[in-house]
Structures are given as structure tokens and as C-alpha cells.
Amino acid sequence: MEGGASETTKSKALKEKSEQFAQKLGHRDFKSSNGWLENLKNRHNIVFRKLYGESQSVSDELCSKWMKSLPDLLQEYSPDNIFNADDTGLFFKALLDKTAVFHGETCHGGKQSKERVTLL
């Protein structure tokens, strides 16, 4: 598995889910193990990857156009009314940023929820 500290959590969740499927399929004696999971991933070329960015969210052309118009937007304000600030946000409905895929397969993130609590 590619990943960091949550690798054990992912493995545990996969093993638990596989045991649930086995029970539903009538395999009462099935027990998933670390070896079983590694063999399954190797046999089917499954790896964990980080999802990068939102597919086609904002074009570079649109960003460039906005940057060029920024001086025009700021000219209406006096320097006393222009501030530099930083914010942080908690995206409480965000999806996971990693997933299991077949080796060599590309993966892209979908649109993430924008609902958040923001502090300035």
C-alpha cells in the first residue's frame, strides 16, 4: 500500500469488509489476514493512491484573466482599506483523498464539498 500513518486503518477496514462479504456469500470460516490482503492486492494489481486535484475545476486561462484584472479591482480602494489576511477552514463534508485502484490506472478526484467553517 502506498500511504502513511493510516495504512493500518485502511488494511483493517478492507479485512473487515471482506469478512462481511464472505459471511453474506456463505463462507462462515473465512478469516482475512495481512497475508491474504497482500496476496489479493498483488494478484489484482491494486494499489492505494492519493487523489490529486479536482478534474477540470478552473482553467489556467481564467486564472490569468483574473490576475490581469486585479489592479483595476484594487484601484477603487485606498491603501488603508486593503488588508493581507490568512484563513483556515475545516471542510467537514470532504471526501477521502486516497483510494484503491488497479496499478497503472489513473485516478482523479471529484468535486469536493465546499461546506466549511472558516476562521480569518
Biotite code that builds the C-alpha atoms (Angstrom):
import biotite.structure as struc

atoms = struc.array([
    struc.Atom([0.000, 0.000, 0.000], chain_id="A", res_id=1, res_name="MET", atom_name="CA", element="C"),
    struc.Atom([1.113, 3.495, -0.712], chain_id="A", res_id=2, res_name="GLU", atom_name="CA", element="C"),
    struc.Atom([0.271, 5.817, 2.124], chain_id="A", res_id=3, res_name="GLY", atom_name="CA", element="C"),
    struc.Atom([1.234, 6.971, 5.546], chain_id="A", res_id=4, res_name="GLY", atom_name="CA", element="C"),
    struc.Atom([0.136, 6.554, 9.123], chain_id="A", res_id=5, res_name="ALA", atom_name="CA", element="C"),
    struc.Atom([-3.385, 5.408, 8.259], chain_id="A", res_id=6, res_name="SER", atom_name="CA", element="C"),
    struc.Atom([-2.177, 2.341, 6.343], chain_id="A", res_id=7, res_name="GLU", atom_name="CA", element="C"),
    struc.Atom([-3.145, 0.049, 9.239], chain_id="A", res_id=8, res_name="THR", atom_name="CA", element="C"),
    struc.Atom([-6.601, 1.626, 9.371], chain_id="A", res_id=9, res_name="THR", atom_name="CA", element="C"),
    struc.Atom([-7.121, 1.029, 5.638], chain_id="A", res_id=10, res_name="LYS", atom_name="CA", element="C"),
    struc.Atom([-5.964, -2.582, 5.913], chain_id="A", res_id=11, res_name="SER", atom_name="CA", element="C"),
    struc.Atom([-8.205, -3.217, 8.901], chain_id="A", res_id=12, res_name="LYS", atom_name="CA", element="C"),
    struc.Atom([-11.233, -1.740, 7.126], chain_id="A", res_id=13, res_name="ALA", atom_name="CA", element="C"),
    struc.Atom([-10.597, -3.834, 3.998], chain_id="A", res_id=14, res_name="LEU", atom_name="CA", element="C"),
    struc.Atom([-10.207, -7.013, 6.024], chain_id="A", res_id=15, res_name="LYS", atom_name="CA", element="C"),
    struc.Atom([-13.388, -6.336, 7.994], chain_id="A", res_id=16, res_name="GLU", atom_name="CA", element="C"),
    struc.Atom([-15.354, -5.635, 4.810], chain_id="A", res_id=17, res_name="LYS", atom_name="CA", element="C"),
    struc.Atom([-14.023, -8.794, 3.142], chain_id="A", res_id=18, res_name="SER", atom_name="CA", element="C"),
    struc.Atom([-15.154, -10.860, 6.125], chain_id="A", res_id=19, res_name="GLU", atom_name="CA", element="C"),
    struc.Atom([-18.631, -9.281, 5.876], chain_id="A", res_id=20, res_name="GLN", atom_name="CA", element="C"),
    struc.Atom([-18.808, -10.194, 2.167], chain_id="A", res_id=21, res_name="PHE", atom_name="CA", element="C"),
    struc.Atom([-17.617, -13.736, 2.912], chain_id="A", res_id=22, res_name="ALA", atom_name="CA", element="C"),
    struc.Atom([-20.356, -14.150, 5.558], chain_id="A", res_id=23, res_name="GLN", atom_name="CA", element="C"),
    struc.Atom([-23.024, -12.932, 3.121], chain_id="A", res_id=24, res_name="LYS", atom_name="CA", element="C"),
    struc.Atom([-21.723, -15.378, 0.497], chain_id="A", res_id=25, res_name="LEU", atom_name="CA", element="C"),
    struc.Atom([-21.952, -18.254, 2.970], chain_id="A", res_id=26, res_name="GLY", atom_name="CA", element="C"),
    struc.Atom([-18.235, -18.681, 3.765], chain_id="A", res_id=27, res_name="HIS", atom_name="CA", element="C"),
    struc.Atom([-18.557, -18.856, 7.558], chain_id="A", res_id=28, res_name="ARG", atom_name="CA", element="C"),
    struc.Atom([-14.952, -19.976, 8.247], chain_id="A", res_id=29, res_name="ASP", atom_name="CA", element="C"),
    struc.Atom([-13.222, -17.234, 6.223], chain_id="A", res_id=30, res_name="PHE", atom_name="CA", element="C"),
    struc.Atom([-10.735, -15.084, 8.136], chain_id="A", res_id=31, res_name="LYS", atom_name="CA", element="C"),
    struc.Atom([-8.853, -12.328, 6.376], chain_id="A", res_id=32, res_name="SER", atom_name="CA", element="C"),
    struc.Atom([-5.211, -11.885, 7.335], chain_id="A", res_id=33, res_name="SER", atom_name="CA", element="C"),
    struc.Atom([-2.444, -9.491, 6.369], chain_id="A", res_id=34, res_name="ASN", atom_name="CA", element="C"),
    struc.Atom([-1.042, -12.161, 4.039], chain_id="A", res_id=35, res_name="GLY", atom_name="CA", element="C"),
    struc.Atom([-4.436, -12.708, 2.401], chain_id="A", res_id=36, res_name="TRP", atom_name="CA", element="C"),
    struc.Atom([-4.824, -8.966, 1.840], chain_id="A", res_id=37, res_name="LEU", atom_name="CA", element="C"),
    struc.Atom([-1.320, -8.547, 0.383], chain_id="A", res_id=38, res_name="GLU", atom_name="CA", element="C"),
    struc.Atom([-1.837, -11.522, -1.945], chain_id="A", res_id=39, res_name="ASN", atom_name="CA", element="C"),
    struc.Atom([-5.196, -10.105, -3.088], chain_id="A", res_id=40, res_name="LEU", atom_name="CA", element="C"),
    struc.Atom([-3.640, -6.720, -3.849], chain_id="A", res_id=41, res_name="LYS", atom_name="CA", element="C"),
    struc.Atom([-0.689, -8.287, -5.686], chain_id="A", res_id=42, res_name="ASN", atom_name="CA", element="C"),
    struc.Atom([-2.886, -10.702, -7.658], chain_id="A", res_id=43, res_name="ARG", atom_name="CA", element="C"),
    struc.Atom([-5.171, -7.904, -8.894], chain_id="A", res_id=44, res_name="HIS", atom_name="CA", element="C"),
    struc.Atom([-2.559, -5.095, -9.050], chain_id="A", res_id=45, res_name="ASN", atom_name="CA", element="C"),
    struc.Atom([-4.411, -2.954, -6.506], chain_id="A", res_id=46, res_name="ILE", atom_name="CA", element="C"),
    struc.Atom([-2.543, -0.003, -5.005], chain_id="A", res_id=47, res_name="VAL", atom_name="CA", element="C"),
    struc.Atom([-3.551, 2.994, -2.928], chain_id="A", res_id=48, res_name="PHE", atom_name="CA", element="C"),
    struc.Atom([-3.046, 6.408, -4.471], chain_id="A", res_id=49, res_name="ARG", atom_name="CA", element="C"),
    struc.Atom([-3.628, 9.939, -3.408], chain_id="A", res_id=50, res_name="LYS", atom_name="CA", element="C"),
    struc.Atom([-6.281, 11.718, -5.449], chain_id="A", res_id=51, res_name="LEU", atom_name="CA", element="C"),
    struc.Atom([-4.829, 14.898, -6.893], chain_id="A", res_id=52, res_name="TYR", atom_name="CA", element="C"),
    struc.Atom([-6.925, 17.945, -7.524], chain_id="A", res_id=53, res_name="GLY", atom_name="CA", element="C"),
    struc.Atom([-10.361, 18.320, -8.964], chain_id="A", res_id=54, res_name="GLU", atom_name="CA", element="C"),
    struc.Atom([-10.617, 17.294, -12.572], chain_id="A", res_id=55, res_name="SER", atom_name="CA", element="C"),
    struc.Atom([-11.069, 20.337, -14.808], chain_id="A", res_id=56, res_name="GLN", atom_name="CA", element="C"),
    struc.Atom([-12.090, 22.656, -11.993], chain_id="A", res_id=57, res_name="SER", atom_name="CA", element="C"),
    struc.Atom([-10.612, 26.021, -13.134], chain_id="A", res_id=58, res_name="VAL", atom_name="CA", element="C"),
    struc.Atom([-8.761, 26.734, -16.360], chain_id="A", res_id=59, res_name="SER", atom_name="CA", element="C"),
    struc.Atom([-5.352, 28.432, -16.416], chain_id="A", res_id=60, res_name="ASP", atom_name="CA", element="C"),
    struc.Atom([-6.770, 30.947, -18.890], chain_id="A", res_id=61, res_name="GLU", atom_name="CA", element="C"),
    struc.Atom([-9.444, 32.057, -16.435], chain_id="A", res_id=62, res_name="LEU", atom_name="CA", element="C"),
    struc.Atom([-6.856, 32.453, -13.644], chain_id="A", res_id=63, res_name="CYS", atom_name="CA", element="C"),
    struc.Atom([-4.591, 34.549, -15.895], chain_id="A", res_id=64, res_name="SER", atom_name="CA", element="C"),
    struc.Atom([-7.508, 36.761, -16.902], chain_id="A", res_id=65, res_name="LYS", atom_name="CA", element="C"),
    struc.Atom([-8.442, 37.337, -13.245], chain_id="A", res_id=66, res_name="TRP", atom_name="CA", element="C"),
    struc.Atom([-4.835, 38.177, -12.293], chain_id="A", res_id=67, res_name="MET", atom_name="CA", element="C"),
    struc.Atom([-4.674, 40.795, -15.075], chain_id="A", res_id=68, res_name="LYS", atom_name="CA", element="C"),
    struc.Atom([-7.890, 42.445, -13.848], chain_id="A", res_id=69, res_name="SER", atom_name="CA", element="C"),
    struc.Atom([-6.727, 42.599, -10.204], chain_id="A", res_id=70, res_name="LEU", atom_name="CA", element="C"),
    struc.Atom([-5.064, 46.073, -10.440], chain_id="A", res_id=71, res_name="PRO", atom_name="CA", element="C"),
    struc.Atom([-8.314, 47.500, -11.854], chain_id="A", res_id=72, res_name="ASP", atom_name="CA", element="C"),
    struc.Atom([-10.266, 45.999, -8.958], chain_id="A", res_id=73, res_name="LEU", atom_name="CA", element="C"),
    struc.Atom([-7.889, 47.443, -6.354], chain_id="A", res_id=74, res_name="LEU", atom_name="CA", element="C"),
    struc.Atom([-7.684, 50.993, -7.755], chain_id="A", res_id=75, res_name="GLN", atom_name="CA", element="C"),
    struc.Atom([-11.084, 51.857, -6.251], chain_id="A", res_id=76, res_name="GLU", atom_name="CA", element="C"),
    struc.Atom([-9.772, 51.255, -2.724], chain_id="A", res_id=77, res_name="TYR", atom_name="CA", element="C"),
    struc.Atom([-7.390, 53.373, -0.680], chain_id="A", res_id=78, res_name="SER", atom_name="CA", element="C"),
    struc.Atom([-4.307, 51.576, 0.658], chain_id="A", res_id=79, res_name="PRO", atom_name="CA", element="C"),
    struc.Atom([-5.780, 51.905, 4.184], chain_id="A", res_id=80, res_name="ASP", atom_name="CA", element="C"),
    struc.Atom([-8.627, 49.622, 3.139], chain_id="A", res_id=81, res_name="ASN", atom_name="CA", element="C"),
    struc.Atom([-6.511, 46.869, 1.582], chain_id="A", res_id=82, res_name="ILE", atom_name="CA", element="C"),
    struc.Atom([-5.526, 44.132, 4.003], chain_id="A", res_id=83, res_name="PHE", atom_name="CA", element="C"),
    struc.Atom([-3.484, 40.983, 3.918], chain_id="A", res_id=84, res_name="ASN", atom_name="CA", element="C"),
    struc.Atom([-5.030, 38.129, 5.850], chain_id="A", res_id=85, res_name="ALA", atom_name="CA", element="C"),
    struc.Atom([-4.922, 34.371, 6.051], chain_id="A", res_id=86, res_name="ASP", atom_name="CA", element="C"),
    struc.Atom([-7.696, 31.961, 6.790], chain_id="A", res_id=87, res_name="ASP", atom_name="CA", element="C"),
    struc.Atom([-8.095, 28.351, 7.734], chain_id="A", res_id=88, res_name="THR", atom_name="CA", element="C"),
    struc.Atom([-11.066, 26.127, 7.177], chain_id="A", res_id=89, res_name="GLY", atom_name="CA", element="C"),
    struc.Atom([-12.493, 22.819, 8.286], chain_id="A", res_id=90, res_name="LEU", atom_name="CA", element="C"),
    struc.Atom([-14.123, 21.018, 5.359], chain_id="A", res_id=91, res_name="PHE", atom_name="CA", element="C"),
    struc.Atom([-16.392, 18.819, 7.448], chain_id="A", res_id=92, res_name="PHE", atom_name="CA", element="C"),
    struc.Atom([-18.042, 17.082, 4.459], chain_id="A", res_id=93, res_name="LYS", atom_name="CA", element="C"),
    struc.Atom([-14.840, 16.422, 2.499], chain_id="A", res_id=94, res_name="ALA", atom_name="CA", element="C"),
    struc.Atom([-14.291, 13.018, 0.906], chain_id="A", res_id=95, res_name="LEU", atom_name="CA", element="C"),
    struc.Atom([-11.179, 10.922, 1.410], chain_id="A", res_id=96, res_name="LEU", atom_name="CA", element="C"),
    struc.Atom([-8.150, 11.919, -0.625], chain_id="A", res_id=97, res_name="ASP", atom_name="CA", element="C"),
    struc.Atom([-6.894, 8.349, -1.220], chain_id="A", res_id=98, res_name="LYS", atom_name="CA", element="C"),
    struc.Atom([-8.445, 5.335, -2.909], chain_id="A", res_id=99, res_name="THR", atom_name="CA", element="C"),
    struc.Atom([-7.642, 1.806, -4.095], chain_id="A", res_id=100, res_name="ALA", atom_name="CA", element="C"),
    struc.Atom([-7.047, 1.491, -7.843], chain_id="A", res_id=101, res_name="VAL", atom_name="CA", element="C"),
    struc.Atom([-5.524, -1.020, -10.213], chain_id="A", res_id=102, res_name="PHE", atom_name="CA", element="C"),
    struc.Atom([-1.797, -0.457, -10.755], chain_id="A", res_id=103, res_name="HIS", atom_name="CA", element="C"),
    struc.Atom([-1.185, 1.857, -13.712], chain_id="A", res_id=104, res_name="GLY", atom_name="CA", element="C"),
    struc.Atom([-4.746, 3.201, -13.654], chain_id="A", res_id=105, res_name="GLU", atom_name="CA", element="C"),
    struc.Atom([-5.147, 6.955, -13.449], chain_id="A", res_id=106, res_name="THR", atom_name="CA", element="C"),
    struc.Atom([-7.445, 8.428, -10.866], chain_id="A", res_id=107, res_name="CYS", atom_name="CA", element="C"),
    struc.Atom([-8.829, 11.897, -10.370], chain_id="A", res_id=108, res_name="HIS", atom_name="CA", element="C"),
    struc.Atom([-10.738, 13.407, -7.520], chain_id="A", res_id=109, res_name="GLY", atom_name="CA", element="C"),
    struc.Atom([-14.288, 14.522, -7.953], chain_id="A", res_id=110, res_name="GLY", atom_name="CA", element="C"),
    struc.Atom([-15.791, 17.756, -6.815], chain_id="A", res_id=111, res_name="LYS", atom_name="CA", element="C"),
    struc.Atom([-15.245, 18.158, -3.105], chain_id="A", res_id=112, res_name="GLN", atom_name="CA", element="C"),
    struc.Atom([-17.904, 19.651, -0.876], chain_id="A", res_id=113, res_name="SER", atom_name="CA", element="C"),
    struc.Atom([-17.236, 23.338, -0.294], chain_id="A", res_id=114, res_name="LYS", atom_name="CA", element="C"),
    struc.Atom([-19.145, 23.421, 3.007], chain_id="A", res_id=115, res_name="GLU", atom_name="CA", element="C"),
    struc.Atom([-16.785, 24.522, 5.732], chain_id="A", res_id=116, res_name="ARG", atom_name="CA", element="C"),
    struc.Atom([-16.226, 26.515, 8.877], chain_id="A", res_id=117, res_name="VAL", atom_name="CA", element="C"),
    struc.Atom([-13.750, 29.329, 8.181], chain_id="A", res_id=118, res_name="THR", atom_name="CA", element="C"),
    struc.Atom([-11.605, 31.404, 10.565], chain_id="A", res_id=119, res_name="LEU", atom_name="CA", element="C"),
    struc.Atom([-9.878, 34.609, 9.485], chain_id="A", res_id=120, res_name="LEU", atom_name="CA", element="C"),
])
